Amino acid sequence: MRRATCDAVLFDLDGTLIDSAPDLGAAADEMRIARELPSLPIERYRPMAGAGARGMLGVAFGIAPDAPGFDELREEFFVRYETRMLRNTQAFAGIAELIAALGQRGLRWGVVTNKSERFTLPLTRAMDLFGSAGAIVSGDTTPFAKPHPEPLFEAARRLGVAPERCIYVGDDERDILAGRAAGMGTVAAAYGYMGEQADAARWEADICISSPGELLHWLDQA
């Protein structure tokens, strides 16, 4: 997709626009410490930050979502994360400049995340970065979550842009699957939380970028 056929850019949130791993990991690590288990370094949590509670609890306790007691641990994690989700979270380097440049080019932008509104709305309202976003769609805004395309369709509707004139940027395979299902151009953000086993080359995104600035270069190509 070229600039001439793109009117809007949609982004995943965690691992694409913001580095929330320090707060996500710390919330899970607080749970370990409360149980008199040794603290783990943030490097252990970071690759799984894109998976939210499932990923953080998997690292902290080796527990899967279908295990007994997972739901209770997840709610404890949510409560702990809610109290600190803005403490160390910040935009990735180059993101603020990217958003400003999209505006200068007359491109609208928005967010489509699987993070629930319980966390997405307070977080995006508190960060100046999101003041110009035309759409914020969370994992529970519609009846579906990614990789279903409906959240992306909802964001396109809110922006008043046809889906085929949008691109979607994300750091997880489900982002690329959702973008393709919605008929959007797709961009894999390799600087995010892909994890050790991820191979973005197999996701069949239109392009894979290693920094936010590469997105502008791609959009501006003749």
N, C-alpha and C positions, 0 to 999 in steps of 0.2 A: 504494500500500500504506500502511495506517495502522498505528499502534502496536499496535492490538488484534490484527492479523493477522501481526505480525512477532515472531519469537522470537530471531532472530540476525542479525547484520550481518557480512558478509564483505568484506574489503578487498583490493584490489591492494596491492602493496608500494611499489615505486619510483614516485614521482610522485603517490602517493595518501596513504600514511602517512608516508613518509620522503623527505627531499630528499637523494638520493644523487648528484645531478649534479656537485657539486664533486669527489668522489672518482672517479667514472666519467670525467669530463672530464679530470681530472689524469692518470689512468692513460694515456689516449690521448695526451695532450699530452707526457708523458714519452717516448713512442715517437717523436714528431716531433722532440723535442729531441735524442734519441739519434742521430737521422739528420741532424742539423745543419739541421733545418728550423725556421723561426721559430715561437715559441709562439703559440697562439691564445687569445683571451679565453674565459672560461667561458661567456659569453653565446652563443658560437657552438655550444657543445656542449649547453647546457641543453635546447633544444627537442627534441633527439633522444635524451635520456637514457633515455626509456622504451623505446627500441629496443635497449638494452644494447650488446653488442659491435658488432652490425651498425650501429647508429646512430653510435656513437663513432668507429669506424673509417671510416665514410662521411664524417664531418666531417673527421677528421684527415688522411685520405689519398684521399678521393674514390673509395674502392674498394667494390665490391658483393660480396655473399656468393658469387656464382658466378665471381668473377675468380680467375685463377691466383695462388696465394700467400695467399689470404684465410685459409685454415685456420691457417697458421703465424702470421700476424699476430694472429688471434683468440686463439690460445693464449698468445702473448706478452702480449696485453692482459689476459687472465685472470690470469696470474701477477703482473703489475704491479698490477692492481686488488686482488688477494687480499692484497697486502702493505699496502694503505692504505685498505681499504674502510670503516674506522671512524674515519679521521682527521678528516674534516670532515662526515661524514654525520650528520644529526639529523632528528628528527620535525618536520614542518611545524608552524607556529604554530597552536595550537588543537587539535591532535590528542590530546595527553595529556588535556586537559580533556574532549574528546569521548569517549575511551575510559572515563574515570572516570564520566562521565554515563551511558554505556550500562550499566555495572555497577550503578549506582544504580537504574536502571530495570528491572533483572533481565534484561537482554538479554545473550546470549552473543555472542562475537565471534571471528573468526579471519582468517587471511591466505591468499589464493590468488594466487600469483605465477608468472610464467614464468621467474623467476630460478632457476638450478639449486640443488640442496641444497648443493653445494660452497660457495656463498656465503650462501644464505638462512639455513641453520642457525647458522653462527658469528655472523652479524650479529644475528639475532633473540635468540640466547642472551646476547649481550653488551649488549643495550639493555634497560633496565628496563621500557620501554613494553610489551614483549611477554610479561611475566610472567603476565598474566591471560588471554592468548590461549588459546582452547580447541582450536585447530587451526592448524597451519602446513603448508600444502601448496605444494610447489615445482613448477617446470616439469617435473621428472623424477621426481616422487613417483609418478605414475601413468604409464601408457604414452602419455598424451596431454597436450598443452598447450593453453592457450586459443588460439583461440576455441572449442575443443571443450569441452563442458560437464562432462566427467568429473572434472576437478580440483575443480570446484565441488560436484559430487555427493559426492566423497570428503570434502571439508571438512564438508558437511552431515552425513554419516555420523559423522564424528569428534565433531561437536557433539551428535549425537543429535537433530537437528532436521530436519523435513521440508523439502525444497528450496523448496517453495512458501511456507514461512514464514520464508524468508531474503531478505535483500536483498544485492545485490553492488554495491560502489562501486569505480569505476576511472577512470583518466584516458586510456584508449585505446579505440578503437572495438571492438577484439577483446574487451575486458572486457564491454561492453554486449551484444555478440553472444553471448558465453558465458553471461552472466546470463540473457538471454532464452531461450536454448536449454535452460537448466536449470530454467526456470519460475520464476525468482526476480524480485523487483522489482529495478530497475536504477537506479543513480545515477551520472551523469557528473561527475567531479571536475574542474571547469574551472580550478582553481588549480594543476593538475599539469603534466605535460609533454606537452601536447596537440600542440605543434608549430605552425609558422606556417600550414600548409595545413589543419589540422584544423577541422572545423565540427561541434561537438558537437550542434547542433540537428538534424543529419541522422542522428544515431545512433539516434534514437527511444528514448532512455532515458526512464524515468518522470519523472525530474527532473534538472536540471543545477544544481549548486551551485558558488558561487564562493568558499566558505570552509567549513571543517569544521563550524562551528556551525550552518550552514543545514540540515545533515542532521537534527540534533535537532529543529529547528523543524518540519521536514516530518514526522518520526515522531510528534511530539506533537500534530499537528493533529487536531481532532475529526472 
